[in-house]
Amino acid sequence: MEEKIIDFEIPSYIADEIAEYIEDCKNGNCKYMKLENIKALIGLAVLNNRITKEQGDIIRKKYCNYK
């Protein structure tokens, strides 16, 4: 399966939350509420036209399924 390359800028407030979530998961401390917060931030970014709906879907698929 080919990995899609993200060719747009992820807003820093979303990127920071994703980085913290991934780091927490690597340390064995995944938090469901942090993941829900990331999804909410993506939704707000779409609503406020910071990113498109398609870009939001790409971010969700790529980063919100981290185990």
Long-range contacts (C-beta under 8 A, 24 or more apart in sequence): 4-58, 4-62, 6-58, 6-59, 6-62, 8-51, 8-55, 10-51, 10-59, 11-41, 11-45, 11-50, 11-51, 13-41, 14-38, 14-41, 14-42, 14-45, 14-59, 17-41, 18-59, 18-63, 21-63, 21-66, 22-63, 22-66, 25-66, 25-67, 30-67, 35-64, 38-63, 38-64, 39-64
